[in-house]
Amino acid sequence: MFTTSTGITKDAFHCLLTNRNKVSTIIKNFGKKNIIQCIVSKHKSYHTGTGNNNIFPRRRQQRLYTRSSSFGSTKPKVCWLDLNGSGLSAIERLCLEEALLRHDPLNRSWAIIGTHDPIYNTRLKKINTLIANNKNGNNGNIDNVHIKNDKCIIIMGIGGKPSNLLNMHKVKQDGVVVIKRFSGGGTVVVDHSSLWTTFIGRTSEFNHVQPFPKDIMKWSADEIFHNVFEQLHDVSNNHSSNMKTSAIESSLIRKKTLVMDTKSCGLAAVNKQKDIPIMINRSENVGAVSVEKKNNNNFKFQLRENDYVLGDQKMGGNAQSIINGAWLHHTSFLWDYVDDHMEYLTLPEKRPNYRGDRHHDDFLIKLKSIYGSGCNGNISDIEGKRLFFSHLKGVSEKAFDIEEVSLSEAIQVVNTLGGFEQWFEGKCRTKIVDL
């Protein structure tokens, strides 16, 4: 007879899963904690292909995952997937996200972070072949559009029309890859410096979030990103304060050395009590100039209409995909970008009221200008990006019951669909646009 390490038999498990009238009796006899441990253990063994896979029928995997998470914690159970250094391109990431949203057999919720190469792929080899031939393709068909600019990629919402949203002449002239993602929303230009964040929520786990775009946006702003940017704000201000103090101290040392050196020249007849304040005032001016920066207090994070903004400037693009029983919310934050790349986008006819007719130069803001190297060497770009993702994980750990998942585990979902190539060329909604 099969018996678990907690003493729960196979028959007891079947009773637990098939006969609700006996659930209370089983819990009373074996204890809730033992049942949770056993469910999680068997759920993992089934998922990884170890142990006796006949214990739990395939249809019950989703129910096992939901029940095990709901027994142990009131916080949503979320799988944390860090794709930094994964080698996945922007296109491959979007393919993976849609697979996890629509086809995860365990119906898991996800939090996904990372930075990505715009067009070079590690799984979609056929696209690499097209790029190597200096040509653009759509589902394997080679067109006559030469790829010249491989430093960025244009990503449109699923309903976007290139002729209305893109500077077609410049896009074609520069040979930029354009794709449509599976989610809605507007058009963004992303590159190596874009910070990607994605949340996939199951309505059974996130019953406090209504599955509508505005409600999802408000939840993400209030519960997640407000806290992330508050922490970035504090770190930036503290770092700036330390820099200013160091600059003042350094100036004081230099001033004191100069006075001591002048004694031999008969120029040291200075009242110390008068000299020190003079040095401090002068050094403060020097220090203020050396660490002069944008006032972070003028760039508070907030949600305006459907945009994340700092002050009145947008710093990322958002989009959602909502299906039966789940939703996805992803953002590409603009840590940095090449100004000329934004010329690929036209001024959209439908735009938020707070934007008005502002051009991209006045409408967008780079996060590095507030929290990174663009702020007079405040924090290096590498450190700034690391801090962003680190704070996001810290906030997520407070909001969710986090379980870290490897890329290989996540890719198993794509493999059930035939692998990246078959998924991308088949039912995946992310496609390369033929201009």
C-alpha positions as CSV (number, residue, x, y, z in Angstrom):
1,M,0.0,0.0,0.0
2,F,1.2,3.5,-0.9
3,T,1.8,5.6,2.2
4,T,3.3,9.1,2.3
5,S,5.9,10.3,4.7
6,T,3.2,11.9,6.8
7,G,1.2,8.7,7.1
8,I,-1.5,9.6,4.7
9,T,-2.5,6.7,2.4
10,K,-3.3,6.8,-1.3
11,D,-6.9,6.2,-0.5
12,A,-7.0,9.1,1.9
13,F,-5.7,11.3,-0.9
14,H,-8.4,10.1,-3.3
15,C,-11.0,10.8,-0.6
16,L,-9.6,14.3,-0.2
17,L,-9.7,15.0,-3.9
18,T,-13.0,13.3,-4.8
19,N,-15.3,13.4,-1.8
20,R,-15.8,16.7,-0.2
21,N,-17.9,15.2,2.6
22,K,-14.8,13.4,3.9
23,V,-12.4,16.4,3.8
24,S,-13.1,17.5,7.3
25,T,-12.6,14.0,8.6
26,I,-9.3,13.6,6.8
27,I,-8.0,17.0,8.1
28,K,-9.1,16.0,11.6
29,N,-7.3,12.7,11.5
30,F,-4.1,13.7,9.7
31,G,-3.8,17.4,10.5
32,K,-3.8,20.3,8.0
33,K,0.0,20.8,8.0
34,N,0.7,17.1,7.1
35,I,-1.8,17.3,4.3
36,I,-0.3,20.4,2.9
37,Q,3.2,18.9,3.0
38,C,2.0,15.8,1.3
39,I,0.1,17.6,-1.4
40,V,3.0,19.9,-2.2
41,S,5.4,16.9,-2.2
42,K,3.2,14.9,-4.6
43,H,2.5,18.0,-6.7
44,K,6.2,18.5,-7.2
45,S,7.0,14.9,-7.9
46,Y,4.2,14.8,-10.5
47,H,5.4,18.0,-12.1
48,T,9.0,16.9,-12.3
49,G,8.2,13.4,-13.5
50,T,9.4,11.5,-10.4
51,G,7.6,9.2,-8.1
52,N,4.3,7.4,-8.8
53,N,2.6,9.6,-11.4
54,N,-0.6,7.5,-11.3
55,I,-1.5,8.9,-7.9
56,F,-2.9,12.1,-9.2
57,P,-4.9,12.2,-12.5
58,R,-3.6,15.0,-14.8
59,R,-6.8,17.1,-14.5
60,R,-6.3,17.4,-10.8
61,Q,-2.8,19.1,-11.0
62,Q,-4.3,22.5,-11.1
63,R,-6.6,21.8,-8.2
64,L,-3.6,20.5,-6.2
65,Y,-1.6,23.6,-6.8
66,T,-4.5,25.9,-5.8
67,R,-5.4,24.0,-2.7
68,S,-1.8,23.6,-1.4
69,S,-1.3,27.4,-1.8
70,S,-4.6,28.4,-0.2
71,F,-4.1,26.1,2.9
72,G,-0.8,27.6,3.8
73,S,-1.1,31.4,3.3
74,T,-3.5,34.2,2.6
75,K,-1.0,35.8,0.2
76,P,-1.2,34.9,-3.4
77,K,1.3,32.2,-4.4
78,V,3.5,33.5,-7.1
79,C,6.4,31.9,-9.1
80,W,9.4,34.2,-9.4
81,L,11.3,34.0,-12.7
82,D,14.5,36.0,-13.2
83,L,15.4,36.2,-16.8
84,N,18.5,38.4,-16.4
85,G,21.3,36.7,-18.3
86,S,18.9,34.1,-19.7
87,G,19.8,34.8,-23.3
88,L,16.1,35.1,-24.3
89,S,15.4,37.9,-26.8
90,A,12.5,40.3,-26.7
91,I,10.5,38.0,-29.0
92,E,11.3,34.9,-27.1
93,R,10.3,36.5,-23.8
94,L,6.9,37.4,-25.2
95,C,6.4,33.9,-26.6
96,L,7.2,32.5,-23.1
97,E,4.9,34.9,-21.4
98,E,1.9,34.0,-23.5
99,A,2.6,30.3,-23.0
100,L,2.7,30.7,-19.2
101,L,-0.5,32.7,-19.3
102,R,-2.5,30.4,-21.5
103,H,-1.0,27.0,-21.3
104,D,0.6,26.5,-17.8
105,P,-0.8,23.1,-16.8
106,L,-0.4,24.1,-13.1
107,N,-2.3,27.4,-13.6
108,R,0.4,29.2,-11.7
109,S,0.7,33.0,-11.1
110,W,4.0,34.5,-12.1
111,A,6.3,37.5,-11.6
112,I,8.9,37.8,-14.3
113,I,11.8,40.2,-14.6
114,G,14.8,40.8,-16.9
115,T,16.6,42.7,-19.6
116,H,16.8,41.3,-23.2
117,D,18.5,41.6,-26.5
118,P,16.2,43.2,-29.0
119,I,16.4,40.7,-31.8
120,Y,19.1,38.0,-31.4
121,N,17.6,34.7,-30.3
122,T,18.8,31.6,-28.5
123,R,15.7,29.5,-29.2
124,L,14.1,30.9,-32.4
125,K,17.0,29.9,-34.7
126,K,15.1,30.6,-38.0
127,I,14.8,34.3,-37.1
128,N,18.5,34.4,-36.5
129,T,19.0,33.0,-40.0
130,L,16.9,35.8,-41.4
131,I,19.0,38.3,-39.5
132,A,22.2,36.7,-40.6
133,N,21.0,37.1,-44.2
134,N,20.3,40.7,-43.4
135,K,16.6,40.2,-44.1
136,N,13.3,40.5,-42.2
137,G,10.8,37.6,-42.2
138,N,7.3,36.7,-41.1
139,N,6.8,33.1,-40.0
140,G,9.7,32.0,-42.0
141,N,9.0,33.9,-45.2
142,I,11.8,36.1,-46.4
143,D,10.9,39.7,-47.4
144,N,12.9,42.4,-49.0
145,V,13.3,44.6,-45.9
146,H,17.0,44.9,-45.0
147,I,17.8,45.0,-41.3
148,K,20.2,47.7,-40.5
149,N,19.4,48.8,-37.0
150,D,19.7,45.8,-34.7
151,K,20.1,47.8,-31.5
152,C,16.3,48.1,-30.9
153,I,13.0,46.6,-31.7
154,I,9.5,48.2,-32.2
155,I,6.8,46.3,-30.3
156,M,3.1,47.1,-31.2
157,G,-0.1,46.1,-29.4
158,I,-2.0,43.3,-31.0
159,G,-4.5,45.8,-32.6
160,G,-1.9,48.4,-33.7
161,K,-1.7,49.7,-37.2
162,P,1.8,50.5,-38.4
163,S,0.7,53.2,-40.9
164,N,-1.0,55.1,-38.0
165,L,1.6,54.6,-35.3
166,L,5.0,54.5,-37.0
167,N,7.2,56.8,-39.0
168,M,7.1,54.3,-41.9
169,H,9.8,56.0,-44.0
170,K,12.3,56.1,-41.2
171,V,11.5,52.6,-39.9
172,K,12.0,51.1,-43.4
173,Q,15.1,53.3,-44.1
174,D,16.8,52.1,-40.9
175,G,15.6,48.5,-41.3
176,V,14.1,48.1,-37.8
177,V,12.4,44.9,-36.8
178,V,8.7,45.5,-35.9
179,I,6.6,42.9,-34.1
180,K,3.1,42.7,-32.7
181,R,2.8,41.2,-29.2
182,F,-0.1,39.2,-27.9
183,S,-1.3,41.9,-25.5
184,G,-3.1,45.2,-26.1
185,G,-1.8,48.7,-25.4
186,G,0.3,51.0,-27.5
187,T,3.7,50.9,-29.3
188,V,7.1,50.9,-27.6
189,V,10.7,50.9,-28.7
190,V,12.9,48.7,-26.5
191,D,16.6,47.9,-26.4
192,H,19.2,46.4,-24.1
193,S,18.5,49.1,-21.4
194,S,14.7,48.4,-21.1
195,L,13.7,46.8,-17.8
196,W,11.0,44.2,-18.3
197,T,8.5,43.3,-15.6
198,T,5.5,41.0,-15.9
199,F,2.8,39.8,-13.5
200,I,0.5,36.9,-14.4
201,G,-2.4,36.6,-11.9
202,R,-5.0,33.8,-11.6
203,T,-8.3,35.2,-10.5
204,S,-8.6,32.4,-8.0
205,E,-5.4,33.7,-6.3
206,F,-5.9,37.4,-6.9
207,N,-9.6,37.7,-6.0
208,H,-8.9,41.2,-4.7
209,V,-7.9,42.4,-8.2
210,Q,-10.7,42.9,-10.7
211,P,-9.7,41.5,-14.1
212,F,-10.0,44.7,-16.0
213,P,-7.1,46.9,-17.3
214,K,-7.7,49.9,-15.1
215,D,-8.1,47.8,-12.0
216,I,-5.0,45.9,-12.8
217,M,-3.1,49.1,-13.4
218,K,-4.2,50.6,-10.1
219,W,-3.3,47.5,-8.2
220,S,0.2,47.3,-9.7
221,A,0.8,51.0,-9.0
222,D,-0.6,51.1,-5.5
223,E,0.7,47.7,-4.2
224,I,3.9,47.2,-6.2
225,F,5.6,50.0,-8.0
226,H,4.7,52.8,-5.6
227,N,6.8,51.0,-3.0
228,V,9.6,50.2,-5.5
229,F,10.1,53.8,-6.5
230,E,9.8,55.0,-3.0
231,Q,12.8,52.8,-2.1
232,L,14.7,53.9,-5.2
233,H,13.9,57.5,-4.2
234,D,15.3,57.0,-0.7
235,V,18.4,55.3,-2.0
236,S,19.1,58.0,-4.5
237,N,18.7,60.8,-2.0
238,N,20.9,59.1,0.6
239,H,23.5,58.4,-2.0
240,S,23.4,62.0,-3.1
241,S,23.6,63.3,0.5
242,N,26.7,61.1,1.1
243,M,28.3,62.4,-2.1
244,K,27.7,66.0,-1.0
245,T,29.1,65.4,2.4
246,S,32.2,63.7,0.9
247,A,32.7,66.6,-1.5
248,I,32.5,69.1,1.4
249,E,34.9,67.1,3.5
250,S,37.3,66.7,0.6
251,S,37.2,70.5,0.0
252,L,37.9,71.2,3.7
253,I,40.9,68.9,3.6
254,R,42.3,70.7,0.5
255,K,41.7,74.1,2.1
256,K,43.4,73.2,5.4
257,T,46.4,71.9,3.5
258,L,46.7,75.1,1.6
259,V,46.7,77.2,4.8
260,M,49.3,75.1,6.5
261,D,51.6,75.3,3.4
262,T,51.4,79.1,3.5
263,K,52.8,79.4,7.0
264,S,56.4,79.3,5.6
265,C,55.5,82.3,3.5
266,G,54.2,84.3,6.4
267,L,50.6,84.1,5.3
268,A,49.2,82.1,8.2
269,A,48.2,84.9,10.5
270,V,44.5,83.9,10.2
271,N,42.0,83.6,13.1
272,K,41.0,79.9,13.1
273,Q,37.5,80.7,14.4
274,K,37.0,83.0,11.4
275,D,38.7,80.8,8.9
276,I,36.7,77.6,9.4
277,P,33.3,79.1,8.6
278,I,34.7,80.7,5.5
279,M,36.1,77.4,4.4
280,I,32.8,75.7,5.0
281,N,30.8,78.2,3.1
282,R,33.2,78.0,0.1
283,S,33.3,74.2,0.2
284,E,29.5,74.0,0.3
285,N,29.4,75.9,-2.9
286,V,31.9,73.7,-4.5
287,G,30.2,70.6,-3.2
288,A,26.8,71.8,-4.4
289,V,28.1,72.3,-7.9
290,S,29.9,68.9,-8.0
291,V,26.8,66.9,-7.0
292,E,24.2,69.1,-8.6
293,K,21.3,67.0,-9.7
294,K,17.7,66.9,-10.5
295,N,15.5,67.3,-7.5
296,N,13.9,63.9,-6.9
297,N,11.1,65.4,-5.0
298,N,9.8,66.8,-8.4
299,F,9.7,63.3,-9.9
300,K,7.4,61.2,-7.6
301,F,6.0,58.0,-9.0
302,Q,2.3,58.0,-9.8
303,L,-0.3,56.5,-12.1
304,R,-1.8,59.1,-14.5
305,E,-4.6,57.8,-16.7
306,N,-3.0,54.5,-18.0
307,D,0.6,55.5,-17.6
308,Y,3.4,55.2,-15.0
309,V,4.9,58.6,-14.7
310,L,7.6,60.5,-12.8
311,G,6.2,64.0,-12.4
312,D,4.4,64.5,-15.7
313,Q,6.7,62.4,-17.8
314,K,6.1,58.8,-18.8
315,M,8.9,56.3,-18.1
316,G,7.5,53.0,-19.4
317,G,4.9,51.3,-21.5
318,N,2.1,49.1,-20.1
319,A,-0.1,46.5,-21.6
320,Q,-2.5,43.8,-20.5
321,S,-3.9,40.5,-21.8
322,I,-7.0,39.1,-20.0
323,I,-8.3,35.6,-20.5
324,N,-10.9,33.5,-18.7
325,G,-9.5,33.0,-15.2
326,A,-6.3,34.9,-15.5
327,W,-4.7,38.2,-16.6
328,L,-1.2,39.4,-17.5
329,H,0.2,42.9,-17.0
330,H,3.7,43.7,-18.4
331,T,5.8,46.8,-18.5
332,S,8.9,47.9,-20.2
333,F,10.6,50.6,-18.1
334,L,12.9,53.0,-19.9
335,W,16.1,53.0,-17.9
336,D,17.8,54.5,-21.0
337,Y,17.3,54.8,-24.7
338,V,18.7,56.3,-27.8
339,D,16.9,59.6,-28.5
340,D,16.9,59.0,-32.2
341,H,15.1,55.7,-31.8
342,M,12.0,57.5,-30.5
343,E,11.7,59.2,-33.9
344,Y,10.3,55.8,-35.2
345,L,7.1,56.6,-33.4
346,T,4.5,59.2,-34.5
347,L,2.3,61.3,-32.2
348,P,-0.6,58.9,-31.7
349,E,-4.1,60.2,-32.4
350,K,-5.4,58.6,-29.2
351,R,-3.2,59.8,-26.3
352,P,-3.7,60.7,-22.6
353,N,-4.9,64.2,-21.8
354,Y,-1.9,65.0,-19.6
355,R,0.4,64.5,-22.6
356,G,-1.3,67.1,-24.8
357,D,0.8,67.5,-28.0
358,R,4.1,67.0,-26.4
359,H,6.8,65.3,-28.5
360,H,8.5,62.2,-27.2
361,D,11.5,64.4,-26.2
362,D,9.3,66.3,-23.7
363,F,7.0,63.4,-22.8
364,L,9.4,60.6,-21.9
365,I,12.0,60.4,-19.2
366,K,14.9,58.1,-18.6
367,L,15.0,56.4,-15.2
368,K,18.8,56.8,-15.2
369,S,18.4,60.6,-15.2
370,I,16.8,60.3,-11.8
371,Y,18.2,57.2,-10.3
372,G,21.4,56.4,-12.2
373,S,24.5,57.6,-14.0
374,G,22.6,60.4,-15.8
375,C,22.3,62.1,-12.4
376,N,25.9,63.3,-12.4
377,G,27.3,59.9,-11.5
378,N,24.9,59.3,-8.7
379,I,24.7,55.5,-9.2
380,S,26.2,53.5,-12.0
381,D,23.8,52.1,-14.6
382,I,24.6,48.5,-13.7
383,E,24.0,49.2,-10.0
384,G,20.8,51.2,-10.7
385,K,19.3,48.4,-12.7
386,R,20.2,45.8,-10.1
387,L,18.6,48.0,-7.4
388,F,15.4,48.3,-9.4
389,F,15.0,44.6,-9.7
390,S,16.2,44.0,-6.1
391,H,13.6,46.4,-4.7
392,L,10.9,44.9,-6.9
393,K,11.7,41.4,-5.5
394,G,11.7,42.7,-2.0
395,V,8.3,44.3,-2.5
396,S,7.0,41.2,-4.1
397,E,8.2,39.0,-1.3
398,K,6.0,41.1,1.1
399,A,3.0,41.0,-1.2
400,F,3.2,37.4,-2.3
401,D,4.2,33.9,-1.2
402,I,7.2,33.7,-3.5
403,E,8.6,30.5,-5.0
404,E,11.6,30.9,-7.3
405,V,11.4,28.9,-10.5
406,S,14.2,28.3,-13.0
407,L,14.1,29.1,-16.7
408,S,14.3,25.4,-17.5
409,E,11.2,24.7,-15.5
410,A,9.3,27.6,-17.2
411,I,10.4,26.4,-20.7
412,Q,8.8,23.0,-20.0
413,V,5.5,24.8,-20.6
414,V,6.7,25.8,-24.1
415,N,8.0,22.4,-24.7
416,T,4.5,20.9,-24.2
417,L,3.5,23.1,-27.1
418,G,6.2,21.7,-29.4
419,G,9.0,24.0,-28.5
420,F,9.7,27.7,-29.3
421,E,9.8,27.3,-33.1
422,Q,6.6,25.4,-33.4
423,W,4.8,27.6,-30.8
424,F,6.0,30.8,-32.5
425,E,5.1,29.7,-36.0
426,G,1.8,28.3,-34.9
427,K,-0.8,29.7,-32.4
428,C,1.5,32.1,-30.6
429,R,0.0,35.6,-31.1
430,T,3.4,37.4,-31.1
431,K,4.4,37.9,-34.8
432,I,6.9,39.8,-36.9
433,V,5.1,42.5,-38.9
434,D,5.6,42.6,-42.7
435,L,5.8,46.3,-43.5
